[in-house]
Amino acid sequence: MYVCICNAITDKQIRQAAESGVTSLWELQKELGVASNCGKCRTTAVDILREHAPDQSSTQRSRQRASSV
C-alpha cells in the first residue's frame, strides 16, 4: 500500500529500508523522501519503521503479531 502519496512510497519500500539499517525518520527521509512534502504520512511511516526495528527479536515480533490477531 502507498504510505507517502506525494512521493509514491510504499510500506514495502519502508520495510526494505528498515531491514537495510534505516532506524530514524530522518534517515528514511534521506533514503526515500518519505514525509518530505505534506508530512501526512509521517506517523504511518514511523510506525512501520518501528515495527521493523533491528533491536526487536523475532520472538517479540511473533508475540506482537499473535496479540493483534
Secondary structure as GFF3:
##gff-version 3
##sequence-region A 1 69
A	DSSP	beta_strand	2	4	.	.	.	ID=ss1
A	DSSP	beta_strand	9	10	.	.	.	ID=ss2
A	DSSP	alpha_helix	11	19	.	.	.	ID=ss3
A	DSSP	alpha_helix	25	32	.	.	.	ID=ss4
A	DSSP	alpha_helix	42	51	.	.	.	ID=ss5
A	DSSP	alpha_helix	58	68	.	.	.	ID=ss6
###
